[in-house]
Amino acid sequence: MEAKIEKMQEMFNKDLEELKNKQTEMNNTITEMKNTLEGINSRITEAEERISDLEDRMVEVTTVEQDKEKRMKRNEDSLRDLWDNIKHNNIRIIGVPEEEEREKGPEKIFEEIIFENFLNMGKEIATQVQEVQRVPHRINPRRNMPRHIVIKLAKIKDKEKLLKAATEK
């Protein structure tokens, strides 16, 4: 019987040692898994930081772009206002023959047009012409087309009166 007990104890010790080895293996596997998870967690944290940095940069870029767009719009508005102020008080007379202009002069033609079309305004506006010029400046002898006359009035209100009278007529 003692031999059986010894055999059982020996088997028990073998089984115990085998269990201890398996437990050590499991502990090693668990440690490896923990290390892997820590590595993954650190990568996730690093990725989150990068994403946060990219989001911050994106917000900065968006803000800069919005500021640029605002400046561009403001500059375009300023340019449009300047252009309107430069060209605002101009009137264009279309299709005046050159012979007629040479005989009478552009100011006289403008006065006649105003007098013919707007009897009550003729003398009031004719005295306030600031500049008159032919457009385009160069004459092309090969093309027989009437050029326009651009008349710059001294006051924008004069142009507005003319346009208002023309729409009423």
C-alpha positions in Angstrom: 0.0 0.0 0.0 2.8 2.3 0.7 4.0 1.8 -2.9 0.6 2.9 -4.1 0.7 6.0 -1.9 4.2 6.8 -3.1 3.0 6.3 -6.7 0.0 8.5 -6.1 2.2 11.1 -4.4 4.6 11.0 -7.2 1.8 11.4 -9.7 0.4 14.2 -7.6 3.8 15.9 -7.5 4.1 15.5 -11.3 0.6 16.9 -11.8 1.4 19.8 -9.4 4.6 20.6 -11.2 2.9 20.4 -14.5 0.2 22.8 -13.2 2.9 25.2 -11.9 4.6 25.2 -15.3 1.3 25.9 -17.0 0.6 28.6 -14.5 4.0 30.2 -15.2 3.2 30.0 -18.9 -0.1 31.6 -18.4 1.5 34.3 -16.2 4.0 34.9 -19.0 1.2 35.1 -21.6 -0.7 37.5 -19.4 2.4 39.7 -19.0 2.9 39.7 -22.8 -0.8 40.6 -23.3 -0.4 43.4 -20.7 2.7 44.7 -22.5 0.9 44.5 -25.8 -2.1 46.3 -24.4 0.1 49.0 -22.9 1.8 49.5 -26.3 -1.6 49.7 -28.0 -2.8 52.1 -25.4 0.3 54.3 -25.8 -0.2 54.3 -29.6 -3.9 55.2 -29.1 -2.9 58.0 -26.8 -0.3 59.2 -29.3 -2.8 59.0 -32.2 -5.3 61.0 -30.1 -2.7 63.7 -29.4 -1.9 63.8 -33.2 -5.6 64.1 -34.0 -6.0 66.8 -31.5 -3.0 68.7 -32.9 -4.3 68.3 -36.4 -7.8 69.5 -35.3 -6.1 72.6 -33.7 -4.1 73.2 -36.9 -7.3 72.8 -39.0 -9.1 75.4 -36.8 -6.1 77.8 -37.2 -6.1 77.2 -41.0 -9.8 77.7 -41.2 -9.6 80.9 -39.2 -6.8 82.2 -41.4 -8.7 81.3 -44.5 -11.8 83.0 -43.2 -9.7 86.1 -42.3 -8.3 86.0 -45.9 -11.7 85.7 -47.4 -12.9 88.7 -45.3 -9.9 90.7 -46.3 -10.4 89.8 -50.0 -14.1 90.7 -49.8 -13.2 94.0 -48.1 -10.6 94.7 -50.7 -13.0 93.8 -53.5 -15.6 96.1 -52.0 -13.0 98.9 -51.7 -11.9 98.3 -55.2 -15.5 98.3 -56.5 -16.2 101.5 -54.6 -13.0 103.2 -56.0 -13.9 102.0 -59.5 -17.5 103.2 -59.0 -16.2 106.6 -57.9 -13.8 106.8 -60.8 -16.4 105.8 -63.4 -19.5 106.8 -61.5 -20.1 110.2 -63.1 -19.4 109.2 -66.7 -21.9 109.1 -69.4 -21.3 107.4 -72.7 -22.8 108.7 -76.0 -22.9 105.9 -78.5 -22.5 106.1 -82.2 -21.7 109.8 -82.9 -20.3 110.1 -86.4 -16.8 111.5 -86.5 -17.6 114.2 -89.1 -20.3 115.6 -86.9 -17.9 115.6 -83.9 -15.2 117.3 -85.9 -17.6 120.1 -87.0 -19.2 120.8 -83.7 -17.0 119.3 -81.0 -18.1 116.7 -78.4 -19.3 119.3 -75.8 -21.6 120.9 -78.3 -23.0 117.5 -79.4 -23.7 116.7 -75.7 -25.4 120.0 -75.2 -27.6 119.5 -78.3 -28.6 116.0 -77.2 -29.5 117.2 -73.7 -31.4 120.2 -75.2 -33.3 118.0 -77.7 -34.3 115.3 -75.2 -34.5 117.2 -71.9 -35.6 120.8 -72.5 -35.7 121.8 -68.9 -32.2 120.4 -68.1 -30.2 121.7 -71.1 -28.6 124.8 -69.7 -28.2 123.5 -66.2 -26.0 120.4 -67.0 -24.2 121.7 -70.1 -22.1 124.1 -68.1 -21.0 121.4 -65.7 -19.1 119.1 -68.1 -15.7 118.3 -66.7 -14.1 116.2 -69.5 -15.0 114.8 -72.9 -13.1 112.1 -74.8 -13.5 109.7 -77.7 -13.3 106.0 -77.0 -11.2 104.2 -78.2 -8.4 106.7 -78.5 -6.9 105.3 -81.7 -8.8 105.4 -85.0 -8.5 102.3 -87.2 -8.9 103.5 -90.9 -9.8 100.0 -92.0 -12.9 99.9 -89.8 -15.6 102.3 -90.4 -17.5 102.3 -87.1 -18.6 105.2 -85.0 -16.8 105.6 -81.8 -18.3 106.5 -78.4 -17.9 109.7 -76.6 -17.4 109.5 -72.8 -18.4 112.6 -70.9 -17.3 113.1 -67.3 -19.7 115.3 -65.4 -18.6 117.4 -62.5 -21.2 116.0 -60.2 -22.8 112.6 -59.9 -26.2 114.2 -59.2 -26.2 115.5 -62.8 -25.8 112.0 -64.1 -28.6 110.8 -61.8 -30.9 113.6 -63.0 -30.2 112.7 -66.6 -30.8 109.0 -66.0 -34.0 109.7 -64.1 -35.2 112.0 -66.8 -34.3 109.4 -69.4 -36.2 106.6 -67.6 -39.3 108.9 -67.2 -39.2 109.7 -70.9 
